[in-house]
Every structure is written in C-alpha cells, then in structure tokens.
Amino acid sequence: MRRLFRTLIPGLGLALALSGCLKLDIDGKVGTDGKVDGTMVVGFNSQMMAMLSSMSSLDSTPGKKPQSADDIWKKAVVDAKKTKGVTDAKRYKKNGFDGLQISFKGVSPEQVINLGNDSTNVASTANRNATPSKSKLTIVRKGDNMVLNGVLDMGGGSPGAGAGTDDLTKSMAGAFKASKPELRIKFTFPGNVSKSNGKISGHSVTWTPELGKNLTMTAEAKAS
C-alpha cells in the first residue's frame, strides 16, 4: 500500500496536508476458496487533483503541458483494465472526490491489497525510487473456518525491520494523516465472524488504517 501513495504523488509530501484530500475504500467478499470479489475506490479532492495535474510534467519532456484531471483518470482507467482480475474500471466522482473505481473478481487476498499499486498510477511519471510494498494477506480455510492474517504496509516500515522508512515516505504519510483521509478496508465472509482485531458486524470485518502505521489484520469466520 505504501507504494501506491508514493506512485500517485511523486514528491512534495509536506504540501499534501489538505483537509480530507484522500479516499481509499476496499470492499471485498470472500469465497469459500479464499478468493475475493469486490471493489476498490481511490480518489482525491479537487485541491489534490489540481496539485497532481501540475506535478504530472515534473519528470517529463521539458515544456510539456500538465495533464488535466480528465487525462489523468482516463489513463488510469485504461491501465486498470489491463490488470489481471479486474473486471471493470471507471471514473469515480462522488462526495467531493475525483478518482477511480475498480471491480475485481476471483483474485487472491494479497492481490486485493496490492491492486492499487498496479492499476492506479495517476501521475504521468511514477517515482522511480519507489520501494516495493510489504503488504501481505492470506485467507485460508481451516476445517469449518476461514482464517485471515496479514499486514497492510502504510509506510510504517516492514515487520521486523524497525520503523525506519525514507524521509519522503515519512513526510507523505504524516501529511496525509494530518489531512484526516477516508480509509476503509472491509472483508465479508461466508459465515459469521467469531474473532478479529477489526470491527465485527455479522459476516463482515472493517479496519480503518492510519497512514504511517502498518496495520496488522486478523480475523476468523465460519466458512458457511
């Protein structure tokens, strides 16, 4: 997940402290085989989109004009549709956010949490120094139960490696956190959830990540 934010915005992290600038919403339905169907939305407010547009030509041909929001998301939709497991991708414009909505089917849990890294490069040039995401997620069947375990890399350093990340990642995570972004990860299982470190509601569990802090995710639910 960390790479997603580094890719979307290739610099000027401290300038991103704009109120409610970021939205990330993942809503997945888990099958009995551990595969996931669902949707993902990633979006920014108008101020953030204006900044992305102005930054889109920073690492390109001299004199090239910045891309408009329409250009940015048109390319993002095309790229997303090329991603394995994506069944649809379209522009998302709702509640003040401008972004991308992706639908996916039959993908692995790890593909879900890293989907944005492969399909939402809205800047015309990615940050060439971006480090790979350390996000990991598994959902396996154990007897009559489905067991979820994982870590969502939100820029807090990889597990076992301490909290050290590069200065750019730290500044961006801090700025986004200060802006009170809308972040939600939800998985719905075939049966009732018996335990989790997220918020349980029947068959579903919801986590609210914080940028700059890696999120450990655990859940156990009935397989039917």
C-alpha positions as CSV (number, residue, x, y, z in Angstrom):
1,M,0.0,0.0,0.0
2,R,2.9,2.4,0.7
3,R,4.0,2.1,-2.9
4,L,0.5,3.2,-4.0
5,F,0.9,6.6,-2.3
6,R,4.5,7.1,-3.5
7,T,3.5,6.3,-7.0
8,L,0.4,8.5,-7.1
9,I,2.3,11.5,-5.7
10,P,6.0,11.5,-6.7
11,G,7.1,14.3,-4.3
12,L,6.3,17.4,-2.2
13,G,4.9,15.3,0.6
14,L,4.6,18.1,3.2
15,A,2.5,20.1,0.7
16,L,-0.3,17.5,0.9
17,A,-1.8,18.4,4.2
18,L,-5.1,19.4,2.7
19,S,-8.3,18.7,4.6
20,G,-9.8,15.3,3.7
21,C,-7.7,15.0,0.5
22,L,-7.5,11.2,0.2
23,K,-10.1,8.4,-0.1
24,L,-9.3,4.7,-0.2
25,D,-12.1,2.2,0.2
26,I,-11.6,-1.6,-0.3
27,D,-14.8,-3.8,-0.1
28,G,-14.2,-7.5,-0.6
29,K,-16.4,-10.6,-0.5
30,V,-14.5,-13.7,0.4
31,G,-15.5,-17.0,-1.2
32,T,-15.1,-20.5,0.4
33,D,-12.0,-21.0,-1.7
34,G,-10.3,-17.9,-0.2
35,K,-10.6,-15.9,-3.4
36,V,-12.1,-12.4,-3.3
37,D,-14.6,-10.4,-5.4
38,G,-15.3,-6.8,-4.8
39,T,-14.5,-3.1,-5.4
40,M,-11.8,-0.6,-4.7
41,V,-12.1,3.2,-4.8
42,V,-9.1,5.6,-4.7
43,G,-9.7,9.3,-5.0
44,F,-8.6,12.8,-4.2
45,N,-10.4,16.1,-3.6
46,S,-10.2,19.0,-6.2
47,Q,-7.2,20.7,-4.5
48,M,-5.3,17.4,-4.6
49,M,-6.2,16.8,-8.2
50,A,-5.0,20.3,-9.2
51,M,-1.7,19.5,-7.5
52,L,-1.4,16.1,-9.2
53,S,-2.1,17.8,-12.5
54,S,0.6,20.4,-12.0
55,M,3.1,17.8,-10.9
56,S,2.3,15.4,-13.9
57,S,5.0,17.0,-16.1
58,L,7.8,17.4,-13.5
59,D,9.7,14.4,-14.8
60,S,8.8,14.5,-18.4
61,T,9.8,16.3,-21.6
62,P,10.6,20.0,-21.0
63,G,7.8,22.3,-22.0
64,K,5.2,19.5,-21.8
65,K,1.8,20.8,-20.5
66,P,0.4,19.3,-17.3
67,Q,-2.3,16.8,-17.7
68,S,-5.9,17.6,-16.8
69,A,-7.8,15.5,-14.2
70,D,-9.7,14.0,-17.2
71,D,-6.5,13.0,-18.8
72,I,-5.1,11.5,-15.6
73,W,-8.1,9.4,-14.8
74,K,-8.7,8.3,-18.4
75,K,-5.2,6.8,-18.4
76,A,-5.7,5.3,-15.0
77,V,-8.9,3.6,-16.2
78,V,-7.1,2.1,-19.3
79,D,-4.2,0.9,-17.2
80,A,-6.6,-0.6,-14.5
81,K,-8.5,-2.6,-17.1
82,K,-5.2,-4.3,-18.2
83,T,-4.7,-5.6,-14.6
84,K,-5.3,-9.3,-14.0
85,G,-8.5,-9.9,-12.1
86,V,-10.0,-6.5,-12.8
87,T,-13.5,-6.9,-14.4
88,D,-14.3,-3.2,-14.7
89,A,-12.8,0.2,-14.1
90,K,-14.4,3.6,-14.3
91,R,-14.1,7.2,-13.2
92,Y,-15.3,7.9,-9.6
93,K,-16.8,11.3,-8.8
94,K,-18.8,11.5,-5.6
95,N,-19.0,13.4,-2.3
96,G,-16.2,15.8,-3.4
97,F,-13.8,13.1,-4.5
98,D,-12.4,12.5,-8.0
99,G,-10.8,9.1,-8.6
100,L,-11.0,5.6,-9.9
101,Q,-13.4,2.7,-9.0
102,I,-12.2,-0.8,-9.8
103,S,-14.2,-4.0,-9.7
104,F,-12.4,-7.3,-9.3
105,K,-13.3,-11.0,-9.3
106,G,-11.6,-14.2,-8.1
107,V,-8.4,-12.6,-7.0
108,S,-6.1,-13.6,-4.2
109,P,-6.3,-11.6,-0.9
110,E,-2.8,-10.3,-1.5
111,Q,-3.7,-9.1,-5.0
112,V,-6.6,-7.2,-3.4
113,I,-4.4,-5.1,-1.1
114,N,-1.8,-4.5,-3.7
115,L,-4.2,-3.9,-6.6
116,G,-3.8,-0.2,-6.4
117,N,-0.1,-0.5,-6.8
118,D,-0.5,-2.0,-10.3
119,S,-3.5,-0.1,-11.6
120,T,-3.7,3.5,-10.3
121,N,-0.6,5.3,-11.4
122,V,-2.4,8.6,-11.9
123,A,0.7,10.7,-12.3
124,S,2.2,10.7,-15.7
125,T,5.5,9.5,-14.3
126,A,6.0,7.3,-11.3
127,N,8.5,7.9,-8.6
128,R,11.4,5.9,-9.8
129,N,12.8,5.5,-6.3
130,A,9.5,3.9,-5.0
131,T,10.1,0.9,-2.8
132,P,8.0,-2.3,-3.2
133,S,5.0,-2.7,-0.9
134,K,5.5,-5.0,2.0
135,S,1.8,-5.7,2.3
136,K,0.9,-9.4,2.8
137,L,-2.5,-11.0,3.3
138,T,-3.7,-14.6,3.3
139,I,-7.2,-16.1,3.8
140,V,-7.1,-19.9,4.2
141,R,-9.7,-22.5,5.2
142,K,-9.1,-24.4,8.4
143,G,-11.8,-27.0,8.9
144,D,-15.1,-25.2,9.2
145,N,-13.4,-21.7,9.5
146,M,-11.8,-19.1,7.2
147,V,-8.7,-17.5,8.8
148,L,-7.4,-14.1,7.7
149,N,-3.9,-12.9,8.6
150,G,-1.9,-10.0,7.1
151,V,-0.1,-6.8,7.3
152,L,-1.0,-3.7,5.4
153,D,2.0,-1.6,4.6
154,M,1.0,2.0,5.2
155,G,4.6,3.4,5.4
156,G,5.5,2.3,8.9
157,G,8.4,0.1,8.0
158,S,8.3,-3.6,7.2
159,P,7.7,-6.0,10.1
160,G,10.9,-6.9,11.8
161,A,12.8,-4.1,10.2
162,G,12.0,-1.4,12.7
163,A,10.2,1.8,11.9
164,G,12.7,3.3,9.6
165,T,11.5,4.4,6.2
166,D,12.9,7.0,3.9
167,D,12.2,10.7,4.5
168,L,9.8,11.1,1.5
169,T,7.6,8.2,2.7
170,K,7.6,9.6,6.3
171,S,6.7,13.1,5.2
172,M,3.9,12.0,2.8
173,A,2.4,9.6,5.4
174,G,2.5,12.3,8.0
175,A,0.9,14.9,5.7
176,F,-1.9,12.5,4.6
177,K,-2.5,11.5,8.2
178,A,-2.9,15.2,9.2
179,S,-5.4,15.7,6.5
180,K,-7.8,13.1,8.1
181,P,-8.1,10.9,4.9
182,E,-11.0,8.5,4.5
183,L,-9.5,5.0,4.7
184,R,-11.5,1.7,5.0
185,I,-10.8,-1.9,4.4
186,K,-13.7,-4.3,4.7
187,F,-14.0,-8.1,4.1
188,T,-17.2,-10.1,4.2
189,F,-17.0,-13.8,4.8
190,P,-19.4,-16.7,4.0
191,G,-20.4,-17.1,7.7
192,N,-20.3,-15.2,11.0
193,V,-17.0,-13.7,12.2
194,S,-16.1,-15.1,15.6
195,K,-13.0,-13.0,16.3
196,S,-10.9,-10.2,14.8
197,N,-8.8,-7.2,15.6
198,G,-11.1,-5.2,13.4
199,K,-14.7,-4.1,13.9
200,I,-17.0,-7.1,13.6
201,S,-20.5,-6.9,12.2
202,G,-22.1,-10.2,11.4
203,H,-20.2,-11.7,8.5
204,S,-18.1,-8.6,8.0
205,V,-14.9,-7.1,9.5
206,T,-13.8,-3.5,8.9
207,W,-10.4,-2.0,9.5
208,T,-9.5,1.7,9.5
209,P,-5.8,2.1,8.6
210,E,-3.7,5.0,9.6
211,L,-1.0,6.3,7.2
212,G,2.4,6.0,8.7
213,K,1.4,2.9,10.7
214,N,1.5,-0.6,9.4
215,L,-1.9,-2.4,10.0
216,T,-1.9,-5.9,11.3
217,M,-5.1,-7.7,10.2
218,T,-6.6,-10.8,11.8
219,A,-10.0,-12.5,11.5
220,E,-11.6,-15.9,11.8
221,A,-15.1,-16.7,10.4
222,K,-17.3,-19.6,9.6
223,A,-16.8,-20.9,6.1
224,S,-20.5,-21.3,5.5
